[in-house]
Amino acid sequence: MVNREAADRGRAWLIRVLSILVLLLVWEGAGRLAASPLAPPASTVLAVMARETASGALPHHVGITLARVAASFLLAMGAGTALGLAMGWWRTVDLWLDSALLLLLNLPALVLIVLLYVWFGLTEAAAITAVALNKLPTTAVTVREGVRALDAELLEMGRVFRYGRAATLRHIVLPQLLPYLFAATRSGLALIWKIVLVVELLGRSDGVGFQIQVYFQLFDVAHILAYALAFILIVQVIEWAALQPLERRAARWRAS
């Protein structure tokens, strides 16, 4: 069984690598056919990535953006999970907060970013808060639905066996909430890094978004794609190397 699982994972990785290679080949061919600086081939973009990495500029700006993504993600997931648990558990809390969440869900990200910059200035705190507030409502709603879907019979069983709050949370609530938490995590990571780039483009003097804005003014598509591709690759590595293995381990823990 273990060997089969390892073989399946190896095959999945092989398919992923091959799909990326095919995409690069198609991109390279299309770029060479276009023969335009506005549509550079993959080799040109990769060469720019190598030069920017060697100069230290790309690692510097990518590291700053990753720090903002991490801070915004932790803030949004922590506050959103707490709100979702409270709203799912207590009807009164849900009634009080539901309208505010709907407002945040329907408020365009750009409007919220601009408002926070106007109110609090072009500061790091305003930038991170703007990103977190854009993700918080979706996390809260996802966790709330998970709490509402909890198996009432399992909760009753916990009361029969006189589980305390900690034991109930660990053995009954968390295993059932894991799929919802992972859904919020994946959607959160995908959303947050995109909004961070907008925040940096509008009001920061460093980061991937700032670099994209600089090279946009220069009409340098190769540099724009190089910085975007570098960050996309890092986010994808986080998905493959961290989130997916963690999700498999959590699924085994949930089953046990």
C-alpha positions as CSV (number, residue, x, y, z in Angstrom):
1,M,0.0,0.0,0.0
2,V,2.8,2.4,0.9
3,N,4.7,1.6,-2.3
4,R,1.6,2.2,-4.3
5,E,1.0,5.5,-2.7
6,A,4.6,6.5,-3.3
7,A,4.3,5.4,-7.0
8,D,1.1,7.4,-7.4
9,R,2.7,10.5,-6.0
10,G,5.8,10.1,-8.2
11,R,3.5,9.7,-11.3
12,A,1.6,12.8,-10.3
13,W,4.8,14.8,-9.9
14,L,6.0,13.5,-13.3
15,I,2.8,14.6,-15.0
16,R,3.1,18.1,-13.4
17,V,6.7,18.5,-14.6
18,L,5.8,17.4,-18.1
19,S,2.8,19.7,-18.3
20,I,5.0,22.7,-17.3
21,L,7.6,21.7,-19.9
22,V,5.0,21.5,-22.6
23,L,3.6,24.9,-21.5
24,L,7.1,26.4,-21.7
25,L,7.7,24.9,-25.2
26,V,4.4,26.3,-26.5
27,W,5.2,29.7,-24.9
28,E,8.7,29.7,-26.5
29,G,7.3,28.9,-29.9
30,A,4.6,31.5,-29.7
31,G,7.1,34.1,-28.6
32,R,9.5,33.4,-31.4
33,L,6.7,33.5,-34.0
34,A,5.5,36.9,-32.6
35,A,9.0,38.3,-32.7
36,S,7.9,41.3,-30.6
37,P,9.2,42.8,-27.3
38,L,5.6,42.9,-26.2
39,A,5.4,39.1,-26.4
40,P,8.8,37.7,-25.3
41,P,9.5,34.0,-25.5
42,A,10.0,31.9,-22.4
43,S,13.8,31.9,-22.8
44,T,14.0,35.7,-22.7
45,V,11.8,35.9,-19.5
46,L,13.9,33.1,-17.8
47,A,17.1,35.0,-18.7
48,V,15.7,38.1,-17.1
49,M,14.8,36.1,-14.0
50,A,18.3,34.8,-13.8
51,R,19.8,38.3,-14.1
52,E,17.5,39.8,-11.6
53,T,18.2,36.9,-9.2
54,A,22.0,37.3,-9.6
55,S,21.7,41.0,-8.9
56,G,19.7,40.3,-5.8
57,A,16.7,42.5,-6.9
58,L,14.3,39.6,-7.4
59,P,15.0,37.8,-4.1
60,H,14.7,41.1,-2.3
61,H,11.3,42.1,-3.7
62,V,9.9,38.6,-3.7
63,G,10.9,38.2,0.0
64,I,9.1,41.5,0.9
65,T,6.0,40.4,-0.9
66,L,6.0,37.0,0.7
67,A,6.3,38.6,4.1
68,R,3.2,40.7,3.4
69,V,1.3,37.7,2.1
70,A,2.2,35.7,5.2
71,A,1.2,38.5,7.6
72,S,-2.1,39.2,5.8
73,F,-2.9,35.5,5.5
74,L,-2.3,34.8,9.2
75,L,-4.4,37.8,10.2
76,A,-7.2,36.9,7.9
77,M,-7.3,33.2,8.7
78,G,-7.0,33.8,12.5
79,A,-9.7,36.5,12.7
80,G,-11.9,34.8,10.1
81,T,-11.8,31.4,11.7
82,A,-12.6,32.9,15.1
83,L,-15.6,34.9,13.6
84,G,-16.8,31.8,11.7
85,L,-16.7,29.6,14.8
86,A,-18.6,32.2,16.8
87,M,-21.2,32.8,14.0
88,G,-21.7,29.1,13.4
89,W,-22.1,28.3,17.1
90,W,-24.2,31.3,18.3
91,R,-27.2,32.4,16.3
92,T,-27.2,35.9,17.9
93,V,-23.6,36.5,16.9
94,D,-24.4,35.5,13.3
95,L,-27.4,37.9,13.2
96,W,-25.2,40.8,14.4
97,L,-22.3,40.1,12.0
98,D,-23.9,38.7,8.9
99,S,-24.7,42.1,7.3
100,A,-21.2,43.4,7.9
101,L,-19.7,40.3,6.3
102,L,-22.0,40.7,3.3
103,L,-20.8,44.3,3.0
104,L,-17.2,43.3,3.0
105,L,-17.8,40.4,0.6
106,N,-19.4,42.8,-2.0
107,L,-17.0,45.7,-1.5
108,P,-14.5,45.8,-4.4
109,A,-10.9,45.1,-3.2
110,L,-9.7,48.2,-4.9
111,V,-12.1,50.5,-3.1
112,L,-11.1,49.0,0.3
113,I,-7.4,49.4,-0.5
114,V,-7.8,53.0,-1.6
115,L,-9.9,53.9,1.5
116,L,-7.4,52.5,3.9
117,Y,-4.6,54.3,2.2
118,V,-6.6,57.6,2.4
119,W,-7.5,57.1,6.1
120,F,-4.2,55.7,7.4
121,G,-1.7,56.8,4.9
122,L,0.6,54.8,2.7
123,T,1.8,52.6,5.6
124,E,2.6,48.9,6.0
125,A,-0.1,48.5,8.5
126,A,-2.7,49.9,6.1
127,A,-1.5,47.7,3.3
128,I,-1.6,44.5,5.3
129,T,-5.0,45.4,6.9
130,A,-6.5,46.1,3.5
131,V,-5.4,42.7,2.2
132,A,-6.6,40.8,5.3
133,L,-10.0,42.5,5.3
134,N,-10.5,41.3,1.7
135,K,-10.0,37.7,2.7
136,L,-11.5,37.7,6.2
137,P,-15.2,37.5,5.2
138,T,-14.8,34.5,2.9
139,T,-12.9,32.6,5.6
140,A,-15.5,33.5,8.2
141,V,-18.4,32.3,5.9
142,T,-16.6,29.1,5.0
143,V,-15.9,28.2,8.7
144,R,-19.4,29.2,9.7
145,E,-20.8,26.7,7.2
146,G,-18.5,24.1,8.5
147,V,-19.7,24.6,12.1
148,R,-23.4,24.4,10.9
149,A,-22.6,21.1,9.2
150,L,-21.2,19.5,12.4
151,D,-22.7,16.1,13.1
152,A,-25.1,16.6,16.0
153,E,-24.9,13.0,17.0
154,L,-21.2,13.1,17.5
155,L,-21.5,16.3,19.6
156,E,-24.1,14.4,21.7
157,M,-21.8,11.5,22.0
158,G,-19.1,13.8,23.4
159,R,-21.6,15.1,26.0
160,V,-22.5,11.6,27.0
161,F,-18.8,10.7,27.5
162,R,-18.4,14.0,29.4
163,Y,-15.8,15.5,27.0
164,G,-14.6,18.9,28.1
165,R,-14.4,21.8,25.7
166,A,-10.8,21.1,24.7
167,A,-11.5,17.4,24.1
168,T,-14.7,18.2,22.1
169,L,-12.8,20.7,20.0
170,R,-9.9,18.3,19.3
171,H,-11.7,15.0,18.8
172,I,-15.1,16.1,17.4
173,V,-15.1,19.6,16.0
174,L,-11.7,20.0,14.4
175,P,-11.8,16.7,12.4
176,Q,-15.1,17.8,10.9
177,L,-13.9,21.3,10.2
178,L,-10.6,20.3,8.4
179,P,-12.1,20.2,4.9
180,Y,-13.5,23.7,5.4
181,L,-10.3,25.0,6.9
182,F,-8.2,23.7,4.0
183,A,-10.7,25.1,1.5
184,A,-10.3,28.5,3.2
185,T,-6.5,28.2,3.3
186,R,-6.2,27.4,-0.4
187,S,-8.7,30.0,-1.6
188,G,-7.1,32.5,0.8
189,L,-3.6,32.0,-0.5
190,A,-4.8,32.3,-4.1
191,L,-6.6,35.5,-3.4
192,I,-4.3,37.2,-1.0
193,W,-1.1,37.2,-3.1
194,K,-3.0,38.8,-6.0
195,I,-4.4,41.5,-3.7
196,V,-1.0,42.1,-2.2
197,L,0.4,42.9,-5.7
198,V,-2.4,45.5,-6.2
199,V,-1.6,47.0,-2.7
200,E,2.1,47.2,-3.6
201,L,1.4,48.7,-7.0
202,L,-0.8,51.5,-5.6
203,G,1.1,52.4,-2.4
204,R,4.3,50.7,-1.6
205,S,7.9,51.4,-2.7
206,D,9.1,47.8,-2.8
207,G,7.8,44.3,-3.5
208,V,6.7,42.4,-6.7
209,G,3.7,44.7,-7.3
210,F,5.9,47.8,-7.1
211,Q,8.4,46.3,-9.6
212,I,5.6,45.4,-12.0
213,Q,4.4,49.0,-11.8
214,V,7.9,50.3,-12.6
215,Y,8.3,48.0,-15.6
216,F,4.8,48.7,-16.8
217,Q,5.8,52.4,-17.1
218,L,8.8,51.3,-19.2
219,F,6.6,48.9,-21.3
220,D,9.1,46.1,-20.4
221,V,7.0,43.0,-20.7
222,A,9.9,40.6,-20.1
223,H,10.6,42.1,-16.6
224,I,6.9,42.2,-15.8
225,L,6.5,38.5,-16.7
226,A,9.8,37.6,-14.9
227,Y,8.6,39.0,-11.5
228,A,5.1,37.6,-11.9
229,L,6.4,34.2,-12.9
230,A,8.8,34.0,-10.0
231,F,6.1,34.7,-7.5
232,I,3.7,32.3,-9.2
233,L,6.3,29.5,-9.0
234,I,6.9,30.2,-5.3
235,V,3.1,30.0,-4.5
236,Q,2.8,26.8,-6.5
237,V,5.7,25.2,-4.6
238,I,4.0,26.1,-1.4
239,E,0.9,24.4,-2.7
240,W,2.7,21.3,-3.8
241,A,5.3,20.9,-1.1
242,A,3.4,22.2,1.9
243,L,-0.4,22.4,1.6
244,Q,-1.0,19.1,-0.2
245,P,1.2,17.0,2.1
246,L,-0.3,18.7,5.1
247,E,-3.8,18.0,3.8
248,R,-3.0,14.3,3.3
249,R,-1.6,14.0,6.8
250,A,-4.7,15.9,8.2
251,A,-7.0,13.5,6.3
252,R,-5.2,10.5,7.9
253,W,-5.5,12.1,11.4
254,R,-9.2,12.9,10.7
255,A,-9.8,9.3,9.7
256,S,-8.1,7.9,12.8
